Amino acid sequence: MNESATSHVKARLFKEPLYFEDGPLWASLLEAREECAAWFGGVGLELVIDEDEGYAFVRQPDSDETQNAPRLIVKRQLGYEATLLLVCLRQELASTEARDADQVRLVRTRREIAELVSGFLGETTDETRDLKKVDRAIEQAVDLGFLRRIGGSSGDDFEIRRIIKARLGPAELEEIKKKLKEHVDG
């Protein structure tokens, strides 16, 4: 593997996840897996590769020994609607997989995604404002790599990316649900 290809893989992983669809970069990552894992490990990061699901990303583990280390991977604080959307997307992916384990892609329209969230937003009189909040949350999910727009930048169809399972595992999902419930009740 040439150093240029490995450098491109590392740079991309610092910026965003890498997917099977990324073709040559994905192939380069798999070829240089150990080298990349060691390199990221040397700066306090963990390389996560899920070949079956077709994604890879880096994360900074939260442990006692890394608490005093500077954060290389920025944690983004999400608002209520964006957090709620991610929980709903994760639940939708899990329920779809339970019904049909062979389904490769899960695609939903903007309207279907908004309907997933709408039942948890509470009663308001300004439907337009609520839709704008959901649209902003959808755009945040796209920016974070949990949704992928299908059909160009103006498309209303989105693929729910399986990386959401790794980023929101069962323990994190339950913790977020608890906080959302506290927010609604409080």
C-alpha positions in Angstrom: 0.0 0.0 0.0 1.4 3.4 -0.9 1.7 6.1 1.7 -0.4 8.5 -0.3 -3.5 6.2 -0.2 -3.1 5.5 3.5 -2.8 9.3 4.1 -6.0 9.9 2.2 -7.8 7.2 4.3 -6.6 8.7 7.6 -7.5 12.2 6.6 -11.0 11.1 5.5 -11.5 9.2 8.8 -10.6 12.2 10.8 -13.2 14.2 8.9 -16.1 11.7 8.5 -16.9 8.0 8.3 -15.7 5.9 5.4 -18.2 3.6 3.6 -18.1 0.6 1.3 -19.5 2.8 -1.4 -16.3 4.9 -1.2 -14.7 2.2 -3.4 -10.9 2.7 -3.6 -10.7 4.4 -0.2 -12.6 1.5 1.4 -10.3 -1.0 -0.3 -7.2 1.0 0.8 -8.5 1.0 4.4 -9.1 -2.8 4.4 -5.6 -3.3 3.0 -3.9 -1.1 5.5 -6.2 -1.9 8.5 -3.5 -2.8 11.0 -1.3 0.2 10.0 -4.3 2.6 10.3 -5.5 1.1 13.6 -1.9 1.4 15.1 -1.6 5.0 13.8 -4.9 6.1 15.3 -4.1 4.2 18.5 -0.9 6.2 18.7 -2.9 9.4 19.0 -5.4 8.0 21.5 -8.2 7.1 19.0 -9.9 3.8 18.2 -10.5 2.7 14.6 -13.9 0.9 14.2 -14.4 -1.1 11.1 -17.6 -3.1 10.4 -17.1 -4.9 7.1 -20.5 -6.6 7.3 -22.3 -3.3 7.5 -19.8 -1.5 5.3 -18.6 1.4 7.4 -15.6 2.6 9.4 -15.0 5.6 11.7 -12.7 6.7 14.5 -13.7 7.6 18.0 -12.0 8.8 21.1 -12.7 6.4 23.9 -14.0 7.8 27.2 -11.9 6.2 29.8 -10.0 7.2 32.9 -6.7 7.2 31.1 -7.9 9.5 28.3 -9.9 11.9 30.4 -7.0 14.4 30.6 -6.0 14.0 27.0 -7.1 16.7 24.6 -10.2 15.8 22.5 -9.3 15.1 18.9 -12.8 14.1 17.9 -15.3 16.9 18.7 -18.4 15.8 20.5 -21.4 17.7 19.2 -24.2 18.8 21.5 -27.5 18.1 19.7 -30.7 19.9 20.4 -33.9 18.1 21.5 -35.3 17.6 18.0 -32.0 16.2 16.5 -31.5 13.9 19.4 -35.1 12.7 19.2 -34.7 12.2 15.5 -31.6 10.0 16.0 -33.4 7.9 18.5 -36.4 7.5 16.2 -34.1 6.6 13.2 -32.2 4.0 15.4 -35.6 2.5 16.5 -36.8 2.4 12.9 -33.7 0.6 11.8 -33.9 -1.9 14.6 -37.6 -2.7 13.9 -37.0 -3.0 10.2 -34.1 -5.4 10.8 -36.3 -7.4 13.2 -38.9 -7.8 10.4 -36.5 -8.4 7.5 -32.9 -9.3 8.4 -32.0 -9.5 4.7 -32.9 -5.8 4.0 -29.7 -4.1 2.8 -30.9 -0.5 2.7 -33.5 1.4 4.6 -34.9 4.4 2.7 -37.5 6.8 4.1 -38.9 10.0 2.6 -38.7 13.4 4.4 -42.4 13.1 5.3 -42.0 9.6 6.7 -39.1 10.7 8.8 -41.0 13.7 10.1 -43.9 11.4 11.0 -41.5 9.3 13.1 -40.7 12.3 15.2 -44.0 14.2 15.2 -45.7 12.1 17.8 -43.0 13.1 20.4 -43.0 16.8 19.7 -46.1 17.6 21.7 -49.1 19.7 20.8 -48.4 23.1 19.3 -50.3 25.5 17.2 -47.5 26.3 14.8 -47.1 23.3 12.5 -44.8 25.2 10.1 -42.4 26.0 12.9 -42.4 22.3 14.0 -41.7 21.2 10.4 -38.8 23.6 10.2 -37.3 22.2 13.4 -37.6 18.6 12.0 -36.1 19.7 8.7 -33.1 21.2 10.6 -32.8 18.0 12.6 -32.8 16.0 9.3 -30.1 18.2 7.9 -28.0 17.7 11.0 -28.4 14.0 10.7 -27.2 14.2 7.1 -24.2 16.3 8.2 -23.3 13.8 10.9 -23.6 10.9 8.4 -26.6 9.1 9.9 -28.8 9.9 6.9 -27.7 10.0 3.3 -29.7 12.0 0.8 -30.7 9.9 -2.2 -31.3 11.7 -5.5 -29.0 14.7 -5.2 -28.9 17.6 -2.8 -32.6 18.5 -3.2 -33.8 14.9 -2.8 -36.5 14.1 -0.3 -35.5 10.4 0.0 -33.0 9.4 2.7 -31.1 6.2 3.5 -30.8 5.6 7.2 -27.1 4.6 7.5 -26.3 1.6 9.6 -23.5 3.4 11.3 -26.1 4.8 13.6 -26.1 1.3 15.3 -22.5 1.7 16.3 -22.8 5.3 17.4 -26.0 4.7 19.3 -25.6 1.3 20.9 -28.3 -0.1 23.3 -26.8 1.4 26.4 -26.5 4.9 24.8 -30.0 4.6 23.3 -31.5 3.8 26.7 -29.6 6.7 28.4 -30.8 9.1 25.7 -34.4 7.9 26.0 -34.2 8.5 29.7 -33.0 12.1 29.2 -35.6 12.8 26.6 -38.3 11.5 28.9 -36.9 13.8 31.7 -37.0 16.7 29.3 -40.6 16.1 28.3 -41.7 15.5 31.9 -39.6 18.3 33.4 
